[in-house]
Amino acid sequence: MAGGGSQPQEKQQKGGGGRVTVSQLHSSFAEIQGELKRVLDGINEGKILESFEILSKVTDAVVVSCEALGLASELPVVETFHRDNFWRALNQCWLVALQNVSAARSDEDRLREEHILHLKESVVQWGNKLNQYGLVDYEMGFWESDIIDSLDTILKSIRAAEAAAAEAINVLDDDAAAMRGRGEGGRE
């Protein structure tokens, strides 16, 4: 869009009641869909940490650009665009990714407690921003509660696994000490 023709449109978008152009909308959503596919492909390949980095960046961009993308208004942006399908795809990407966090291909690809805590903090911040538009925990909007519930379940699992590992180490240490004690007594 060259020339002064795009300025009135930009002002209209910033004024609150404006619409994005069809080509901008299709381009933005095609890019977002491509990134969501990358996330799911990465999850399938066991690249868990990298996939959540991408998903977080995409979600942040959606939240920050919510109005510009036409997601904050109930007015139809384009007749062929269905906001509820967009939100469902984003939310399901989150839930599928969270259901597969244990599929990390290596220890470096694994989500740790600090990653989960950071994701929870981000999800709450995104929810707070989207709440002003009524786009939280409804069919058309960000499923903050479902995502937080999944993150809490994963966090409990991580903590339980760490506690079990610590307990196993204690048992092994106790067994080793007992064996050393018996070994020393048998030599005398």
N, C-alpha and C positions, 0 to 999 in steps of 0.2 A: 504494500500500500504506500505509494509515493505521494508526495504533495500534501496539501492541507486537508484533503478529504478525510484523513483518519483522525484528525484532532477532534471534531465534534463527536465522533464515536467514542474516543477515549474519555472525553468529558462525560458522556452519557453513562459509560461503564462506572466511572468513579462516583457519579451522582447517585447511585444506588438502584435506579430503576432501569438502567441500561442493560443491553444484552451483548454477549460476545458474538462474534461472527460465526457462521457455520463452519468455515474453514479453520478458524482458530480452535473451536470446540473439538472438531474431529481430530485435528492435529494433536492437541493436548491429551485427549483421551486415548488416542492411538499410542502415544508415547507412554502414558501411564499403564495401559494394558500390556505393552511390551515389557515394561519393568516388572509388572506382577508376574508375567510368564517367566521372566528371568529368575524371580524369587522361587517360584515353584520348581523350575528346572534345577536350581541350585540345591533346593531341599532334597530333590530326588537323587542328586549327585552326592549328598552328604555334606555339602558346603553350608552348614547351618549358620555359623557366625556371619559369614559374608552375606547370606540371604537375608538375615535379619537387619543387617546394616542397610541393604538396599530397600527393604520393606519400610524401615523407619524413615529413610530419606523421602520415599514416595509419599508416605502418609503425612509427613511434615509439609511437603510441597502442596498436597491436597488441602490440608487444613489452612495453611497460609494463603492459598489462592482460592479458597472456597467461593468467595463472592465472584471473583473474576471468571471462575469456571462455570458459574451459573448454578452452583450446588446449594446456595444459601436461600434461594427464592423458590416459592412454590409455582411461580409463573413458568410456563413451558419455555425453555430456551430455544429448542428446535423440536419440531414435531416428532422427529424420529429418535430423539434422545430420551432414554428412560433413566432418570436419576436413581430409582430404586434398584435397577439392575447394576448400576455402577457401584452403589454402596454395598450391595450384596457381594459383588465380586471382590471388593477390597476386604470386606469383613471375612469372607470365606477364605481368602488368601491368608489372612492372619490366623484363623482357626486351624487351617490345614498345616500351616507352618508350625504352629505351636504343638499340634498333635504329633509332629515328627521330629521334635528336638533331639530325641534319643538316637536318631539315625546319623549322627555325626560320623564322618569317615575317619577322623583322627581326633586326638585330644585337643589339638589346636583349633579344630572346627566346633568344638563343644561350647554350648552356652554355660557360663558359670553363674554363681549367685549374683555377682556384681552386674552382670549383663541383664539378668532378670529384673533386678532392682531398678536399673536404669530404664529398661523397657516399661516397667510399671509407672515410673515417674513420667515418662514421655506420654504414655497412654492417658494418664490423668490430665496432663497439660493439654493434650489435643482435645480430650473430652470437654474440658473447661472452655476452650475456645469455641468449639462447635455447639456447645450448649446455648449460646446466645442466639443461635439460629434454630434451636429446637431439633438438632441433628444428633442426638445422643440416645442410644438404647431404644430406638424405634426402627421399624422396618426400613425406612428411608433415613439413614444416618449411620453413625459410627457406633458399633456394638461394644461400647466401653466395658460394660459389666461382664459380658461373656469373655472378652479378652483378658480382663483383670482376673476373673475366676480361673482361667486357664493358666495364666502366669503364676497365680498363687498355688495352684496344684503342682506346677513344675518346681516352684521354689520349695515346697514341702518335700517333694521327692528328692531334690538335690540335698537338702538338709538331712533327710533321713538316711540317704546313702552315705553322706559324710560321717554321720553319727555311727552308722553300722561299720564303716571302715575303721574309725577310731576305736570302736569296741573290739573289732577283730585284731587290730594291732596290739591292744592291751592284753588280750587273751594269749596271743602269740608270745608277747614279751614275758608274761607270767609263766607260760609253759617252758620257755627257754630258760628262765631263771630257775625253775624247779628242776629241769634236767641238769643244769650246771651244778646245782646243789647236790643232786644225787650222784653225779659223776665225780665230784670232788670227794664225797664221802666214801665212794667205792675204791678209790685209789689208795687210801691210807691203810 
